[in-house]
Amino acid sequence: MTEIAFATPLRRFVADSPDAHARGETLRDIITAINADHPQFGAAVLREGQLVPYVHALIDGQPAEDLGGMDAPTATAAQIRFLTAVAGG
């Protein structure tokens, strides 16, 4: 089972939990599994089946977009981190 970590701004969509565990063959499967328990998560991070531009997923430290995006393999992943963009100046 893969450990899932959520950036602080995303925790409100997963009952304020900093982490969770889920199984899935792809990033899409992982999000579907999280969404089964926390339906607001998918609504917050997905648009037209893709991650919104300000949310990024790291699969074992590698950007999901470099590994296939929503179809990135996760079956053997130890950790997935969902991060939000940071702005400032």
N, CA, C and O atoms as a printed pandas DataFrame, in Angstrom:
     atom_number atom_name residue_name chain_id  residue_number  x_coord  y_coord  z_coord
0              1         N          MET        A               1    0.843   -1.166    0.000
1              2        CA          MET        A               1    0.000    0.000    0.000
2              3         C          MET        A               1    0.898    1.242    0.000
3              4         O          MET        A               1    1.919    1.284    0.686
4              5         N          THR        A               2    0.511    2.226   -0.761
5              6        CA          THR        A               2    1.308    3.433   -0.933
6              7         C          THR        A               2    0.933    4.483    0.109
7              8         O          THR        A               2   -0.244    4.718    0.381
8              9         N          GLU        A               3    1.952    5.106    0.682
9             10        CA          GLU        A               3    1.728    6.216    1.612
10            11         C          GLU        A               3    1.443    7.470    0.791
11            12         O          GLU        A               3    2.151    7.769   -0.171
12            13         N          ILE        A               4    0.404    8.194    1.177
13            14        CA          ILE        A               4    0.004    9.416    0.502
14            15         C          ILE        A               4    0.171   10.575    1.477
15            16         O          ILE        A               4   -0.307   10.511    2.609
16            17         N          ALA        A               5    0.847   11.632    1.039
17            18        CA          ALA        A               5    1.022   12.824    1.875
18            19         C          ALA        A               5    0.365   14.012    1.181
19            20         O          ALA        A               5    0.453   14.164   -0.037
20            21         N          PHE        A               6   -0.293   14.851    1.978
21            22        CA          PHE        A               6   -1.019   16.001    1.440
22            23         C          PHE        A               6   -0.414   17.299    1.953
23            24         O          PHE        A               6   -0.177   17.446    3.152
24            25         N          ALA        A               7   -0.165   18.238    1.051
25            26        CA          ALA        A               7    0.269   19.574    1.458
26            27         C          ALA        A               7   -0.834   20.204    2.315
27            28         O          ALA        A               7   -2.013   19.894    2.145
28            29         N          THR        A               8   -0.451   21.067    3.211
29            30        CA          THR        A               8   -1.407   21.677    4.145
30            31         C          THR        A               8   -2.650   22.248    3.460
31            32         O          THR        A               8   -3.752   22.012    3.956
32            33         N          PRO        A               9   -2.537   22.984    2.352
33            34        CA          PRO        A               9   -3.754   23.538    1.738
34            35         C          PRO        A               9   -4.738   22.479    1.230
35            36         O          PRO        A               9   -5.920   22.775    1.050
36            37         N          LEU        A              10   -4.272   21.263    1.000
37            38        CA          LEU        A              10   -5.154   20.204    0.498
38            39         C          LEU        A              10   -5.787   19.380    1.616
39            40         O          LEU        A              10   -6.724   18.623    1.367
40            41         N          ARG        A              11   -5.302   19.513    2.811
41            42        CA          ARG        A              11   -5.793   18.672    3.914
42            43         C          ARG        A              11   -7.252   18.911    4.243
43            44         O          ARG        A              11   -7.921   18.009    4.745
44            45         N          ARG        A              12   -7.760   20.097    3.977
45            46        CA          ARG        A              12   -9.174   20.365    4.269
46            47         C          ARG        A              12  -10.099   19.496    3.414
47            48         O          ARG        A              12  -11.270   19.315    3.751
48            49         N          PHE        A              13   -9.579   18.963    2.319
49            50        CA          PHE        A              13  -10.378   18.104    1.450
50            51         C          PHE        A              13  -10.286   16.625    1.832
51            52         O          PHE        A              13  -10.962   15.785    1.238
52            53         N          VAL        A              14   -9.444   16.310    2.830
53            54        CA          VAL        A              14   -9.276   14.921    3.282
54            55         C          VAL        A              14   -9.404   14.855    4.804
55            56         O          VAL        A              14   -8.616   14.186    5.473
56            57         N          ALA        A              15  -10.391   15.546    5.335
57            58        CA          ALA        A              15  -10.693   15.546    6.770
58            59         C          ALA        A              15   -9.493   15.991    7.613
59            60         O          ALA        A              15   -9.260   15.466    8.702
60            61         N          ASP        A              16   -8.735   16.966    7.097
61            62        CA          ASP        A              16   -7.585   17.551    7.797
62            63         C          ASP        A              16   -6.481   16.546    8.105
63            64         O          ASP        A              16   -5.684   16.756    9.019
64            65         N          SER        A              17   -6.434   15.473    7.357
65            66        CA          SER        A              17   -5.396   14.456    7.573
66            67         C          SER        A              17   -4.133   14.818    6.790
67            68         O          SER        A              17   -4.224   15.195    5.622
68            69         N          PRO        A              18   -2.959   14.709    7.412
69            70        CA          PRO        A              18   -1.721   14.981    6.675
70            71         C          PRO        A              18   -1.312   13.836    5.752
71            72         O          PRO        A              18   -0.511   14.023    4.836
72            73         N          ASP        A              19   -1.874   12.640    6.002
73            74        CA          ASP        A              19   -1.484   11.508    5.179
74            75         C          ASP        A              19   -2.584   10.456    5.131
75            76         O          ASP        A              19   -3.566   10.518    5.871
76            77         N          ALA        A              20   -2.390    9.494    4.244
77            78        CA          ALA        A              20   -3.337    8.395    4.065
78            79         C          ALA        A              20   -2.575    7.255    3.400
79            80         O          ALA        A              20   -1.380    7.368    3.128
80            81         N          HIS        A              21   -3.268    6.173    3.146
81            82        CA          HIS        A              21   -2.714    5.045    2.407
82            83         C          HIS        A              21   -3.731    4.631    1.350
83            84         O          HIS        A              21   -4.938    4.669    1.586
84            85         N          ALA        A              22   -3.233    4.239    0.192
85            86        CA          ALA        A              22   -4.134    3.827   -0.888
86            87         C          ALA        A              22   -3.397    2.862   -1.804
87            88         O          ALA        A              22   -2.167    2.801   -1.821
88            89         N          ARG        A              23   -4.184    2.114   -2.560
89            90        CA          ARG        A              23   -3.638    1.196   -3.567
90            91         C          ARG        A              23   -4.147    1.621   -4.926
91            92         O          ARG        A              23   -5.269    2.107   -5.066
92            93         N          GLY        A              24   -3.304    1.428   -5.925
93            94        CA          GLY        A              24   -3.724    1.709   -7.284
94            95         C          GLY        A              24   -2.583    1.470   -8.253
95            96         O          GLY        A              24   -1.410    1.580   -7.894
96            97         N          GLU        A              25   -2.936    1.145   -9.473
97            98        CA          GLU        A              25   -1.943    0.894  -10.512
98            99         C          GLU        A              25   -1.410    2.180  -11.129
99           100         O          GLU        A              25   -0.287    2.215  -11.633
100          101         N          THR        A              26   -2.222    3.242  -11.089
101          102        CA          THR        A              26   -1.838    4.522  -11.685
102          103         C          THR        A              26   -2.200    5.654  -10.730
103          104         O          THR        A              26   -2.921    5.457   -9.752
104          105         N          LEU        A              27   -1.689    6.836  -11.033
105          106        CA          LEU        A              27   -2.049    8.006  -10.234
106          107         C          LEU        A              27   -3.557    8.220  -10.271
107          108         O          LEU        A              27   -4.153    8.594   -9.261
108          109         N          ARG        A              28   -4.167    7.992  -11.397
109          110        CA          ARG        A              28   -5.626    8.112  -11.527
110          111         C          ARG        A              28   -6.328    7.171  -10.543
111          112         O          ARG        A              28   -7.294    7.567   -9.890
112          113         N          ASP        A              29   -5.850    5.935  -10.434
113          114        CA          ASP        A              29   -6.423    4.962   -9.494
114          115         C          ASP        A              29   -6.276    5.433   -8.050
115          116         O          ASP        A              29   -7.197    5.285   -7.246
116          117         N          ILE        A              30   -5.120    5.998   -7.725
117          118        CA          ILE        A              30   -4.881    6.490   -6.368
118          119         C          ILE        A              30   -5.859    7.613   -6.036
119          120         O          ILE        A              30   -6.450    7.623   -4.957
120          121         N          ILE        A              31   -6.031    8.554   -6.957
121          122        CA          ILE        A              31   -6.960    9.658   -6.712
122          123         C          ILE        A              31   -8.383    9.131   -6.585
123          124         O          ILE        A              31   -9.149    9.614   -5.751
124          125         N          THR        A              32   -8.742    8.151   -7.398
125          126        CA          THR        A              32  -10.072    7.541   -7.303
126          127         C          THR        A              32  -10.265    6.894   -5.935
127          128         O          THR        A              32  -11.338    7.008   -5.342
128          129         N          ALA        A              33   -9.232    6.216   -5.429
129          130        CA          ALA        A              33   -9.320    5.575   -4.111
130          131         C          ALA        A              33   -9.482    6.615   -3.001
131          132         O          ALA        A              33  -10.291    6.435   -2.091
132          133         N          ILE        A              34   -8.714    7.701   -3.081
133          134        CA          ILE        A              34   -8.843    8.765   -2.079
134          135         C          ILE        A              34  -10.230    9.383   -2.171
135          136         O          ILE        A              34  -10.869    9.657   -1.155
136          137         N          ASN        A              35  -10.684    9.596   -3.386
137          138        CA          ASN        A              35  -11.981   10.228   -3.616
138          139         C          ASN        A              35  -13.141    9.382   -3.093
139          140         O          ASN        A              35  -14.196    9.922   -2.759
140          141         N          ALA        A              36  -12.959    8.082   -3.020
141          142        CA          ALA        A              36  -14.015    7.212   -2.494
142          143         C          ALA        A              36  -14.334    7.557   -1.041
143          144         O          ALA        A              36  -15.490    7.488   -0.622
144          145         N          ASP        A              37  -13.315    7.926   -0.277
145          146        CA          ASP        A              37  -13.519    8.301    1.121
146          147         C          ASP        A              37  -13.706    9.802    1.307
147          148         O          ASP        A              37  -14.318   10.244    2.280
148          149         N          HIS        A              38  -13.179   10.579    0.372
149          150        CA          HIS        A              38  -13.197   12.044    0.490
150          151         C          HIS        A              38  -13.584   12.644   -0.862
151          152         O          HIS        A              38  -12.711   13.121   -1.587
152          153         N          PRO        A              39  -14.878   12.631   -1.220
153          154        CA          PRO        A              39  -15.319   13.072   -2.548
154          155         C          PRO        A              39  -14.913   14.501   -2.903
155          156         O          PRO        A              39  -14.788   14.839   -4.081
156          157         N          GLN        A              40  -14.714   15.311   -1.921
157          158        CA          GLN        A              40  -14.323   16.688   -2.199
158          159         C          GLN        A              40  -12.882   16.787   -2.700
159          160         O          GLN        A              40  -12.512   17.791   -3.308
160          161         N          PHE        A              41  -12.067   15.765   -2.455
161          162        CA          PHE        A              41  -10.676   15.790   -2.903
162          163         C          PHE        A              41  -10.596   15.840   -4.430
163          164         O          PHE        A              41   -9.919   16.703   -4.990
164          165         N          GLY        A              42  -11.271   14.936   -5.085
165          166        CA          GLY        A              42  -11.260   14.919   -6.550
166          167         C          GLY        A              42  -11.776   16.210   -7.142
167          168         O          GLY        A              42  -11.222   16.719   -8.116
168          169         N          ALA        A              43  -12.838   16.742   -6.556
169          170        CA          ALA        A              43  -13.394   18.007   -7.048
170          171         C          ALA        A              43  -12.397   19.145   -6.903
171          172         O          ALA        A              43  -12.400   20.079   -7.706
172          173         N          ALA        A              44  -11.546   19.076   -5.892
173          174        CA          ALA        A              44  -10.581   20.143   -5.644
174          175         C          ALA        A              44   -9.335   20.037   -6.517
175          176         O          ALA        A              44   -8.748   21.057   -6.877
176          177         N          VAL        A              45   -8.926   18.825   -6.860
177          178        CA          VAL        A              45   -7.640   18.668   -7.546
178          179         C          VAL        A              45   -7.747   18.293   -9.023
179          180         O          VAL        A              45   -6.740   18.298   -9.731
180          181         N          LEU        A              46   -8.947   17.968   -9.497
181          182        CA          LEU        A              46   -9.099   17.548  -10.890
182          183         C          LEU        A              46   -9.991   18.482  -11.692
183          184         O          LEU        A              46  -10.984   19.002  -11.181
184          185         N          ARG        A              47   -9.633   18.688  -12.937
185          186        CA          ARG        A              47  -10.466   19.362  -13.929
186          187         C          ARG        A              47  -10.329   18.561  -15.212
187          188         O          ARG        A              47   -9.226   18.346  -15.715
188          189         N          GLU        A              48  -11.461   18.126  -15.730
189          190        CA          GLU        A              48  -11.484   17.344  -16.964
190          191         C          GLU        A              48  -10.538   16.151  -16.900
191          192         O          GLU        A              48   -9.883   15.808  -17.884
192          193         N          GLY        A              49  -10.477   15.527  -15.733
193          194        CA          GLY        A              49   -9.694   14.310  -15.563
194          195         C          GLY        A              49   -8.199   14.497  -15.387
195          196         O          GLY        A              49   -7.454   13.517  -15.358
196          197         N          GLN        A              50   -7.747   15.740  -15.268
197          198        CA          GLN        A              50   -6.323   16.034  -15.088
198          199         C          GLN        A              50   -6.133   16.850  -13.819
199          200         O          GLN        A              50   -7.057   17.522  -13.361
200          201         N          LEU        A              51   -4.932   16.792  -13.252
201          202        CA          LEU        A              51   -4.641   17.630  -12.101
202          203         C          LEU        A              51   -4.731   19.092  -12.497
203          204         O          LEU        A              51   -4.275   19.478  -13.573
204          205         N          VAL        A              52   -5.319   19.907  -11.625
205          206        CA          VAL        A              52   -5.376   21.340  -11.883
206          207         C          VAL        A              52   -3.948   21.880  -11.902
207          208         O          VAL        A              52   -3.060   21.269  -11.308
208          209         N          PRO        A              53   -3.703   23.009  -12.570
209          210        CA          PRO        A              53   -2.333   23.505  -12.732
210          211         C          PRO        A              53   -1.584   23.807  -11.432
211          212         O          PRO        A              53   -0.354   23.779  -11.413
212          213         N          TYR        A              54   -2.298   24.093  -10.363
213          214        CA          TYR        A              54   -1.628   24.459   -9.112
214          215         C          TYR        A              54   -1.435   23.284   -8.160
215          216         O          TYR        A              54   -0.981   23.479   -7.032
216          217         N          VAL        A              55   -1.770   22.074   -8.590
217          218        CA          VAL        A              55   -1.541   20.876   -7.783
218          219         C          VAL        A              55   -0.575   19.964   -8.533
219          220         O          VAL        A              55   -0.749   19.690   -9.721
220          221         N          HIS        A              56    0.435   19.506   -7.823
221          222        CA          HIS        A              56    1.433   18.622   -8.409
222          223         C          HIS        A              56    1.538   17.354   -7.570
223          224         O          HIS        A              56    1.366   17.384   -6.352
224          225         N          ALA        A              57    1.820   16.254   -8.232
225          226        CA          ALA        A              57    2.014   14.988   -7.533
226          227         C          ALA        A              57    3.446   14.523   -7.754
227          228         O          ALA        A              57    3.954   14.542   -8.875
228          229         N          LEU        A              58    4.080   14.111   -6.682
229          230        CA          LEU        A              58    5.411   13.507   -6.757
230          231         C          LEU        A              58    5.270   12.034   -6.395
231          232         O          LEU        A              58    4.723   11.690   -5.346
232          233         N          ILE        A              59    5.759   11.186   -7.256
233          234        CA          ILE        A              59    5.728    9.745   -7.024
234          235         C          ILE        A              59    7.154    9.325   -6.705
235          236         O          ILE        A              59    8.033    9.352   -7.567
236          237         N          ASP        A              60    7.367    8.941   -5.467
237          238        CA          ASP        A              60    8.721    8.625   -4.989
238          239         C          ASP        A              60    9.711    9.728   -5.377
239          240         O          ASP        A              60   10.830    9.454   -5.810
240          241         N          GLY        A              61    9.277   10.974   -5.212
241          242        CA          GLY        A              61   10.133   12.128   -5.442
242          243         C          GLY        A              61   10.211   12.618   -6.875
243          244         O          GLY        A              61   10.823   13.652   -7.138
244          245         N          GLN        A              62    9.602   11.896   -7.807
245          246        CA          GLN        A              62    9.633   12.283   -9.220
246          247         C          GLN        A              62    8.301   12.911   -9.623
247          248         O          GLN        A              62    7.248   12.391   -9.253
248          249         N          PRO        A              63    8.320   14.018  -10.372
249          250        CA          PRO        A              63    7.074   14.634  -10.823
250          251         C          PRO        A              63    6.243   13.652  -11.653
251          252         O          PRO        A              63    6.751   13.024  -12.582
252          253         N          ALA        A              64    4.977   13.533  -11.310
253          254        CA          ALA        A              64    4.087   12.613  -12.022
254          255         C          ALA        A              64    4.031   12.933  -13.508
255          256         O          ALA        A              64    3.930   12.026  -14.334
256          257         N          GLU        A              65    4.097   14.228  -13.859
257          258        CA          GLU        A              65    4.022   14.581  -15.280
258          259         C          GLU        A              65    5.206   14.018  -16.060
259          260         O          GLU        A              65    5.098   13.804  -17.268
260          261         N          ASP        A              66    6.323   13.776  -15.398
261          262        CA          ASP        A              66    7.483   13.168  -16.061
262          263         C          ASP        A              66    7.341   11.650  -16.193
263          264         O          ASP        A              66    8.084   11.016  -16.943
264          265         N          LEU        A              67    6.395   11.077  -15.468
265          266        CA          LEU        A              67    6.237    9.615  -15.436
266          267         C          LEU        A              67    4.985    9.137  -16.158
267          268         O          LEU        A              67    4.687    7.943  -16.161
268          269         N          GLY        A              68    4.247   10.067  -16.773
269          270        CA          GLY        A              68    3.034    9.666  -17.489
270          271         C          GLY        A              68    1.779   10.381  -17.034
271          272         O          GLY        A              68    0.677   10.019  -17.447
272          273         N          GLY        A              69    1.928   11.387  -16.193
273          274        CA          GLY        A              69    0.767   12.154  -15.738
274          275         C          GLY        A              69   -0.203   11.293  -14.950
275          276         O          GLY        A              69    0.202   10.565  -14.044
276          277         N          MET        A              70   -1.457   11.372  -15.285
277          278        CA          MET        A              70   -2.481   10.616  -14.556
278          279         C          MET        A              70   -2.331    9.107  -14.759
279          280         O          MET        A              70   -2.844    8.317  -13.966
280          281         N          ASP        A              71   -1.628    8.709  -15.819
281          282        CA          ASP        A              71   -1.399    7.289  -16.078
282          283         C          ASP        A              71   -0.052    6.810  -15.538
283          284         O          ASP        A              71    0.362    5.686  -15.822
284          285         N          ALA        A              72    0.633    7.650  -14.764
285          286        CA          ALA        A              72    1.919    7.270  -14.172
286          287         C          ALA        A              72    1.728    6.041  -13.288
287          288         O          ALA        A              72    0.792    5.998  -12.488
288          289         N          PRO        A              73    2.591    5.052  -13.418
289          290        CA          PRO        A              73    2.456    3.838  -12.605
290          291         C          PRO        A              73    2.737    4.110  -11.128
291          292         O          PRO        A              73    3.677    4.823  -10.778
292          293         N          THR        A              74    1.908    3.530  -10.283
293          294        CA          THR        A              74    2.055    3.716   -8.836
294          295         C          THR        A              74    2.040    2.405   -8.063
295          296         O          THR        A              74    2.148    2.420   -6.837
296          297         N          ALA        A              75    1.910    1.285   -8.737
297          298        CA          ALA        A              75    1.759    0.001   -8.048
298          299         C          ALA        A              75    2.922   -0.294   -7.109
299          300         O          ALA        A              75    2.726   -0.914   -6.064
300          301         N          THR        A              76    4.125    0.137   -7.464
301          302        CA          THR        A              76    5.286   -0.144   -6.617
302          303         C          THR        A              76    5.779    1.096   -5.879
303          304         O          THR        A              76    6.831    1.062   -5.241
304          305         N          ALA        A              77    5.032    2.179   -5.963
305          306        CA          ALA        A              77    5.452    3.430   -5.326
306          307         C          ALA        A              77    5.375    3.318   -3.807
307          308         O          ALA        A              77    4.427    2.753   -3.260
308          309         N          ALA        A              78    6.380    3.860   -3.141
309          310        CA          ALA        A              78    6.384    3.887   -1.679
310          311         C          ALA        A              78    5.625    5.103   -1.160
311          312         O          ALA        A              78    4.969    5.038   -0.121
312          313         N          GLN        A              79    5.719    6.228   -1.903
313          314        CA          GLN        A              79    5.073    7.449   -1.422
314          315         C          GLN        A              79    4.640    8.329   -2.594
315          316         O          GLN        A              79    5.332    8.450   -3.605
316          317         N          ILE        A              80    3.479    8.930   -2.418
317          318        CA          ILE        A              80    2.994    9.957   -3.340
318          319         C          ILE        A              80    2.701   11.190   -2.513
319          320         O          ILE        A              80    2.016   11.120   -1.493
320          321         N          ARG        A              81    3.226   12.326   -2.960
321          322        CA          ARG        A              81    2.980   13.588   -2.281
322          323         C          ARG        A              81    2.172   14.482   -3.208
323          324         O          ARG        A              81    2.529   14.676   -4.370
324          325         N          PHE        A              82    1.082   15.023   -2.681
325          326        CA          PHE        A              82    0.298   16.013   -3.408
326          327         C          PHE        A              82    0.674   17.369   -2.868
327          328         O          PHE        A              82    0.483   17.660   -1.687
328          329         N          LEU        A              83    1.214   18.203   -3.750
329          330        CA          LEU        A              83    1.714   19.518   -3.366
330          331         C          LEU        A              83    0.939   20.595   -4.100
331          332         O          LEU        A              83    0.361   20.351   -5.159
332          333         N          THR        A              84    0.932   21.787   -3.525
333          334        CA          THR        A              84    0.306   22.939   -4.185
334          335         C          THR        A              84    1.386   23.939   -4.546
335          336         O          THR        A              84    2.437   24.004   -3.908
336          337         N          ALA        A              85    1.111   24.709   -5.569
337          338        CA          ALA        A              85    2.052   25.747   -6.001
338          339         C          ALA        A              85    2.162   26.790   -4.884
339          340         O          ALA        A              85    1.215   27.029   -4.135
340          341         N          VAL        A              86    3.332   27.396   -4.799
341          342        CA          VAL        A              86    3.590   28.432   -3.815
342          343         C          VAL        A              86    3.856   29.726   -4.563
343          344         O          VAL        A              86    4.658   29.774   -5.495
344          345         N          ALA        A              87    3.170   30.763   -4.138
345          346        CA          ALA        A              87    3.385   32.072   -4.759
346          347         C          ALA        A              87    3.900   33.028   -3.692
347          348         O          ALA        A              87    3.689   32.828   -2.496
348          349         N          GLY        A              88    4.550   34.023   -4.132
349          350        CA          GLY        A              88    5.058   35.013   -3.185
350          351         C          GLY        A              88    6.056   35.915   -3.866
351          352         O          GLY        A              88    6.342   35.795   -5.057
352          353         N          GLY        A              89    6.555   36.788   -3.092
353          354        CA          GLY        A              89    7.510   37.688   -3.712
354          355         C          GLY        A              89    8.266   38.484   -2.705
355          356         O          GLY        A              89    9.116   39.295   -3.071
